[in-house]
Structures are given as structure tokens and as C-alpha cells.
């Protein structure tokens, strides 16, 4: 049983859909339990049983007491469900808070399943110190902990014995060919995929684009693909101030994301922090030359100047310099594309699924 908050669009949700479907092909009986009712946004094998606790995600209230009461309510609902719906193995593919809730539920309700927790983001940036201390105290009671990067391995190893931890990257539906060379006329000069949230550093990308256009006189465009997570209006204002309204496309949340990967010249991902970015992995699978911020853990995917260019996440000027050098450098674009496509094969679904099965 995979436990996750929802199956709406997102990195954890995509990983859950891919992993569940792949495990079914390996003859496992697989269920996905969502904490909240949600739309299923990714294709999932019909043999995967999808269940939901149907919780109200806005029922926690704002006070500390009400939040504690709601956590206890979640534990009770989850405990009663798991007592009557046994699974040999439970995998939590969600937030660190839900991980802790699952462990508390296991203890209070004497759940006999093997519990595998995952760390899906950068713990240092996503939680304050005392909250981290409380949450990660419970991780020691898990049977196994799966992390995506060496960075997160080093973090959790301070809280949990090394033998409990396993690095397993995100699975990727790899491509049979490098699509970068299938279309010489790219519609988008620069592509950025991810929700419009300030942790993604979209403002710095826009500033770098302005510098690029001003100095090179190339009327380049930039396409943002992803849902508005509170920042779109600010980005629109910045585009107007910089006179870039006609150079920036906000495509929104899309199901046909492949069209954008296939029709873009350079991929940019400039986050402050990530766990392991599915967008970066997907761009690699399409052979897209990429410029990526130096957030913790990126070294597990990108080798600088081999299958991408790594730049300082705090410097829009460094990003501008990178895109200026790369834009018309056909030899480097070709090298990065070929290496990106090659590296993406390391994350193929079958390979990653085997690592999970070996862990069981």
C-alpha cells in the first residue's frame, strides 16, 4: 500500500502512479491510499486499487490546539482503516508530517505492516529546527527509509541508523529516442516547468531573460508551464515593468507537457531547494540542454558542463551569463543534449522498480 495525500498533479503523485503501476507488472497486489479525495492526474494501471480516507484538507483550523486535534483525528481515521485493510508493506510517499503520522499510527494501533518512509524534499529548508527535531524523531521507528539523494542520506543518517536508509531515485518513463534532434525549429527559446511559487526563483529567471535580450538584441521568449501557486500576478507585474509581456508565456498546468519539452531549446530550473526534481529528470529524458541552480542534491542528476550547466541559485547575473554563452553554442548544446538523454536511462522505471523490490 502506497499512502499519499492526494493524486493530483505533483512530483510525489507522479512517482506514486509510476511506481504503483510498475509494481503491479511485477505481480504485486498494489493499493494507493490517499488522505484526501482528489482527481487522479496521472495514468495508473487498472489493477491498482485506489482508496481514500476522504478527509477535509482544510479542517485543521489556525490555532495550535485545533491543529493538534486534527492530527489526532487523522491518526484515528488512519489507524481504523489500516486495522481493517492489512498490507504487508506500507510505503509513505508524501510529506514528512504524514510520515510521522503513519509511524504514530503504527505504534498506537499496533500495525504489523512493514513501514517504509520516504523523504521527498530538502528537510533543512522545508521545516524549522524544532519542528524537524519532533518529526524526524519518529523516523527511527520505521523499518526502512528511502531518500532520493546523497544529500538527504547524510541528513537522515544523523537521526537513523545507516543500515535502515536506502537511496532510490525517482523513477522516470524514459524515451526510446532523443527528441531534441527531431525538431530543429524550436517554438520556445527557454522552458521552465514547475508551480509558480517563489521557492522556484522565477523572478530571477525573468531578470536574466531581460539582461539577455538587452545585451544580445535577440527577441527570445520564455515559457512557464505549471499551476499558479501564488506568484503569477507578481511575475506578470514584473514582466510588464521590464517590458517583457510579449516575451513570456504562462502556459498553466498542462497534460500535454511533452509538447513543451519537444519544442524548447534550453531548459531552466532555478529552485532554491528540491528533493529530486521530476521536471529536471523529464527534461533530461527529452535531451534538453539544461541550466540548473546549485541546490542541494542536484549533483545526483547533473554533472556540470557534461549533461547540464550548474549556476549559483542566488545570482540572476550568473544565469544570464550561462544562457548567453549556451544559446548559440551549437557544439555545447549538442553535447549537453546527448549526455542528458544518456544519463536519463539511469532512472528508467524498470531499474528503479527493481531497487524497490530488492528493498522489500
C-alpha positions as CSV (number, residue, x, y, z in Angstrom):
1,X,0.0,0.0,0.0
2,X,1.3,3.4,-1.0
3,X,0.0,6.3,1.2
4,X,-0.1,9.8,-0.2
5,X,-2.0,13.0,0.5
6,X,-3.6,13.2,-3.0
7,X,-3.2,12.0,-6.6
8,X,-3.4,15.5,-8.1
9,X,-0.6,16.9,-10.1
10,X,2.8,17.0,-8.4
11,X,6.1,15.2,-8.1
12,X,5.2,12.7,-5.3
13,X,1.9,12.0,-7.1
14,X,3.6,11.2,-10.4
15,X,6.1,8.9,-8.6
16,X,3.3,7.1,-6.9
17,X,1.5,6.5,-10.1
18,X,4.6,5.2,-11.9
19,X,5.8,3.0,-9.0
20,X,2.3,1.5,-8.3
21,X,1.8,0.6,-12.0
22,X,5.3,-0.9,-12.3
23,X,4.9,-3.0,-9.1
24,X,1.6,-4.4,-10.5
25,X,3.6,-5.6,-13.5
26,X,5.9,-7.4,-11.1
27,X,2.9,-9.3,-9.8
28,X,2.4,-7.3,-6.6
29,X,-1.0,-6.6,-5.4
30,X,-1.0,-2.8,-5.0
31,X,-3.2,-0.2,-3.4
32,X,-2.9,3.5,-3.2
33,X,-4.5,5.2,-0.2
34,X,-5.0,9.0,-0.4
35,X,-5.7,11.0,2.7
36,X,-8.0,13.4,0.8
37,X,-10.4,12.9,-2.0
38,X,-8.8,14.0,-5.3
39,X,-8.7,13.8,-9.0
40,X,-6.3,11.1,-10.4
41,X,-4.0,13.2,-12.6
42,X,-1.6,10.6,-14.0
43,X,-2.2,7.2,-15.8
44,X,-2.4,4.3,-13.3
45,X,-2.6,0.6,-14.1
46,X,-6.2,-0.6,-13.8
47,X,-5.1,-3.3,-11.4
48,X,-4.1,-0.7,-8.8
49,X,-6.8,-0.3,-6.2
50,X,-7.3,3.4,-5.4
51,X,-8.8,4.2,-2.0
52,X,-9.3,7.4,0.1
53,X,-9.9,8.3,3.7
54,X,-11.8,11.3,2.3
55,X,-10.5,13.8,4.9
56,X,-11.2,17.5,4.7
57,X,-7.9,19.1,3.9
58,X,-9.0,22.5,5.3
59,X,-10.3,21.2,8.6
60,X,-7.2,21.8,10.8
61,X,-8.0,25.4,11.8
62,X,-5.4,28.0,12.6
63,X,-4.7,27.6,16.3
64,X,-2.2,25.1,17.7
65,X,-4.8,23.3,19.6
66,X,-7.1,22.8,16.6
67,X,-4.1,21.6,14.5
68,X,-3.2,19.0,17.2
69,X,-6.9,17.9,17.4
70,X,-6.9,17.4,13.6
71,X,-3.7,15.4,13.7
72,X,-5.2,13.1,16.3
73,X,-8.3,12.8,14.2
74,X,-6.1,11.8,11.2
75,X,-4.3,9.2,13.3
76,X,-7.6,7.7,14.5
77,X,-9.1,7.5,10.9
78,X,-5.9,6.1,9.5
79,X,-5.5,3.6,12.4
80,X,-9.0,2.3,12.0
81,X,-8.5,1.9,8.2
82,X,-5.2,0.1,8.5
83,X,-6.5,-2.3,11.1
84,X,-9.2,-3.5,8.7
85,X,-7.2,-3.2,5.4
86,X,-4.0,-5.0,6.0
87,X,-1.0,-4.7,3.7
88,X,2.3,-6.5,4.1
89,X,4.2,-3.3,3.1
90,X,3.2,0.3,3.5
91,X,5.2,3.0,1.6
92,X,4.6,6.6,2.5
93,X,5.3,8.8,-0.5
94,X,4.3,12.2,0.9
95,X,5.3,14.9,3.4
96,X,7.4,14.4,6.5
97,X,4.4,15.3,8.6
98,X,2.4,12.4,7.1
99,X,5.4,10.2,7.6
100,X,5.3,10.9,11.3
101,X,1.6,10.4,11.5
102,X,1.9,7.0,9.9
103,X,4.6,5.9,12.5
104,X,2.5,7.2,15.4
105,X,-0.5,5.3,13.9
106,X,1.7,2.1,13.7
107,X,2.6,2.4,17.3
108,X,-0.8,3.3,18.8
109,X,-2.7,0.8,16.7
110,X,-0.1,-2.0,16.7
111,X,0.0,-2.1,12.9
112,X,2.1,-5.1,11.8
113,X,2.9,-3.9,8.3
114,X,6.5,-3.2,7.2
115,X,6.7,0.6,7.1
116,X,8.9,2.4,4.5
117,X,9.1,6.1,4.8
118,X,10.4,8.5,2.1
119,X,12.0,11.9,2.3
120,X,10.6,13.9,-0.7
121,X,12.1,17.4,-0.1
122,X,15.0,19.2,1.5
123,X,14.3,18.9,5.3
124,X,16.5,21.8,6.2
125,X,14.6,24.3,4.2
126,X,11.1,22.8,4.4
127,X,10.9,22.8,8.2
128,X,12.1,24.9,11.1
129,X,14.6,23.4,13.5
130,X,12.3,22.4,16.4
131,X,9.7,21.0,14.0
132,X,12.3,19.0,12.3
133,X,13.5,17.6,15.7
134,X,10.0,16.4,16.5
135,X,9.1,15.0,13.1
136,X,12.4,13.1,12.5
137,X,12.4,11.6,16.0
138,X,9.7,9.3,14.7
139,X,11.7,8.1,11.7
140,X,13.7,5.8,13.9
141,X,10.7,3.6,14.3
142,X,10.3,3.0,10.5
143,X,11.6,-0.3,9.1
144,X,13.3,1.4,6.1
145,X,13.7,5.0,4.9
146,X,14.1,5.8,1.2
147,X,15.8,9.0,0.2
148,X,16.4,10.3,-3.3
149,X,19.8,11.9,-3.0
150,X,23.1,11.6,-1.1
151,X,22.4,15.0,0.5
152,X,19.2,13.6,2.2
153,X,21.1,10.4,3.1
154,X,23.6,12.5,5.1
155,X,20.8,14.4,6.8
156,X,18.7,11.4,7.9
157,X,21.8,9.4,8.9
158,X,22.1,11.9,11.8
159,X,18.7,10.6,13.1
160,X,18.5,7.0,11.9
161,X,21.0,4.1,11.7
162,X,22.7,3.9,8.3
163,X,21.5,0.3,7.6
164,X,17.9,1.5,7.6
165,X,18.5,4.0,4.8
166,X,18.4,3.4,1.1
167,X,19.0,5.8,-1.8
168,X,16.5,5.2,-4.6
169,X,16.0,8.0,-7.2
170,X,12.7,8.9,-8.7
171,X,11.6,6.5,-11.5
172,X,11.4,8.0,-15.0
173,X,9.5,6.9,-18.0
174,X,12.4,7.1,-20.4
175,X,12.2,7.7,-24.1
176,X,13.3,5.5,-26.9
177,X,15.0,8.4,-28.8
178,X,16.4,11.8,-28.1
179,X,13.6,14.2,-29.2
180,X,15.9,17.2,-29.1
181,X,17.1,16.5,-32.6
182,X,13.7,15.6,-34.0
183,X,12.7,19.2,-34.4
184,X,15.2,21.9,-35.4
185,X,12.6,24.7,-35.3
186,X,12.0,25.3,-31.6
187,X,8.9,27.3,-30.6
188,X,10.3,28.2,-27.1
189,X,13.8,29.5,-26.5
190,X,13.7,28.8,-22.8
191,X,11.4,26.5,-20.8
192,X,10.7,26.4,-17.1
193,X,8.4,23.6,-15.7
194,X,7.1,23.8,-12.1
195,X,4.5,25.5,-10.0
196,X,4.6,29.3,-9.8
197,X,6.0,29.6,-6.3
198,X,8.7,31.9,-5.0
199,X,10.9,28.9,-4.0
200,X,11.3,28.2,-7.7
201,X,13.1,31.6,-8.2
202,X,11.1,32.5,-11.3
203,X,11.8,36.3,-10.7
204,X,15.5,35.7,-11.2
205,X,14.8,33.8,-14.4
206,X,12.8,36.8,-15.8
207,X,15.6,39.2,-14.8
208,X,18.2,37.0,-16.6
209,X,16.0,37.0,-19.7
210,X,15.8,40.8,-19.6
211,X,19.6,41.0,-19.4
212,X,19.9,38.5,-22.3
213,X,17.5,40.4,-24.6
214,X,19.0,43.8,-23.7
215,X,22.6,42.8,-24.5
216,X,22.2,40.4,-27.4
217,X,19.2,42.1,-29.1
218,X,17.7,38.6,-29.6
219,X,13.9,38.7,-29.1
220,X,13.9,35.4,-27.2
221,X,10.9,34.0,-25.3
222,X,10.4,32.1,-22.1
223,X,7.6,29.7,-21.4
224,X,6.5,28.8,-17.8
225,X,4.5,25.6,-17.5
226,X,2.9,24.9,-14.2
227,X,0.0,25.9,-11.9
228,X,-0.2,29.2,-10.2
229,X,0.8,28.7,-6.6
230,X,0.5,32.3,-5.5
231,X,3.2,34.0,-7.6
232,X,1.7,34.5,-11.1
233,X,0.4,38.0,-10.5
234,X,3.8,39.2,-9.2
235,X,5.5,37.6,-12.2
236,X,3.1,39.3,-14.6
237,X,3.7,42.6,-12.9
238,X,7.5,42.1,-13.3
239,X,7.1,41.2,-16.9
240,X,5.1,44.4,-17.5
241,X,7.7,46.6,-15.7
242,X,10.5,45.1,-17.8
243,X,8.5,45.4,-21.0
244,X,8.6,41.6,-21.5
245,X,4.8,41.0,-21.8
246,X,5.3,39.6,-25.4
247,X,8.3,37.5,-24.4
248,X,6.9,35.5,-21.6
249,X,4.3,32.8,-21.9
250,X,2.3,31.4,-19.0
251,X,1.0,28.1,-20.2
252,X,-0.5,27.0,-16.9
253,X,-0.9,23.4,-15.8
254,X,-0.9,21.1,-18.8
255,X,-1.5,17.4,-19.5
256,X,0.4,17.7,-22.9
257,X,3.7,18.6,-21.2
258,X,5.6,16.6,-23.8
259,X,4.8,19.2,-26.4
260,X,6.8,21.8,-24.5
261,X,9.8,19.6,-23.9
262,X,9.9,18.7,-27.6
263,X,9.6,22.3,-28.7
264,X,12.1,24.1,-26.5
265,X,15.7,25.0,-27.0
266,X,17.0,25.3,-23.4
267,X,15.5,24.1,-20.1
268,X,16.0,26.3,-17.0
269,X,15.3,25.1,-13.4
270,X,16.4,27.6,-10.8
271,X,14.9,26.4,-7.5
272,X,16.1,27.4,-4.0
273,X,15.7,23.7,-3.0
274,X,14.3,20.4,-4.1
275,X,14.2,16.8,-3.2
276,X,14.8,15.3,-6.6
277,X,13.1,17.3,-9.3
278,X,10.9,15.3,-11.7
279,X,11.0,18.3,-14.1
280,X,14.8,18.1,-14.4
281,X,14.6,14.3,-14.9
282,X,11.9,14.7,-17.6
283,X,13.9,17.4,-19.4
284,X,16.9,15.1,-19.4
285,X,14.8,12.3,-21.0
286,X,13.9,14.6,-23.9
287,X,17.5,15.5,-24.4
288,X,17.0,19.1,-23.4
289,X,20.2,21.1,-22.6
290,X,19.6,22.4,-19.1
291,X,20.8,25.2,-16.9
292,X,20.1,24.3,-13.2
293,X,20.6,26.0,-9.9
294,X,23.1,24.6,-7.4
295,X,20.5,23.4,-4.9
296,X,21.4,20.6,-2.6
297,X,21.2,17.2,-4.2
298,X,21.4,18.3,-7.9
299,X,24.8,16.6,-8.2
300,X,22.9,13.3,-8.2
301,X,21.4,14.2,-11.6
302,X,23.6,16.9,-13.2
303,X,27.3,16.9,-13.8
304,X,28.4,20.4,-14.6
305,X,29.2,21.0,-18.3
306,X,28.5,17.3,-19.0
307,X,24.7,16.9,-19.1
308,X,23.9,20.4,-17.9
309,X,25.2,23.7,-16.5
310,X,25.0,24.4,-12.8
311,X,24.9,28.0,-11.7
312,X,24.5,29.9,-8.4
313,X,20.8,29.9,-7.3
314,X,21.3,33.4,-5.8
315,X,22.6,35.0,-9.0
316,X,20.4,36.0,-11.9
317,X,23.5,37.5,-13.4
318,X,25.3,34.1,-13.4
319,X,22.2,32.6,-15.0
320,X,22.2,35.4,-17.7
321,X,25.9,34.6,-18.4
322,X,25.1,30.9,-18.8
323,X,22.2,31.3,-21.2
324,X,24.2,33.9,-23.2
325,X,27.1,31.5,-23.6
326,X,24.9,28.5,-24.4
327,X,22.2,30.0,-26.6
328,X,24.2,29.9,-29.9
329,X,26.9,27.4,-29.0
330,X,25.7,24.5,-31.2
331,X,28.6,22.2,-30.1
332,X,27.8,22.6,-26.4
333,X,24.1,22.3,-27.0
334,X,24.6,19.1,-28.9
335,X,27.0,17.7,-26.2
336,X,24.6,18.5,-23.3
337,X,21.7,17.0,-25.2
338,X,23.4,13.7,-26.0
339,X,24.7,13.4,-22.4
340,X,21.3,14.4,-20.9
341,X,19.5,11.7,-22.8
342,X,22.1,9.1,-21.9
343,X,22.1,9.9,-18.2
344,X,18.2,9.8,-18.1
345,X,18.5,6.0,-18.8
346,X,19.9,5.6,-15.2
347,X,16.4,6.5,-13.9
348,X,14.4,4.1,-16.0
349,X,11.3,2.7,-14.4
350,X,12.3,-1.0,-14.5
351,X,15.7,-0.2,-13.0
352,X,14.3,1.9,-10.1
353,X,11.4,-0.6,-9.5
354,X,14.0,-3.4,-9.1
355,X,15.7,-1.3,-6.4
356,X,12.4,-1.1,-4.5
357,X,11.7,-4.8,-4.9
358,X,15.2,-5.6,-3.6
359,X,14.4,-3.3,-0.6
360,X,11.2,-5.3,0.3
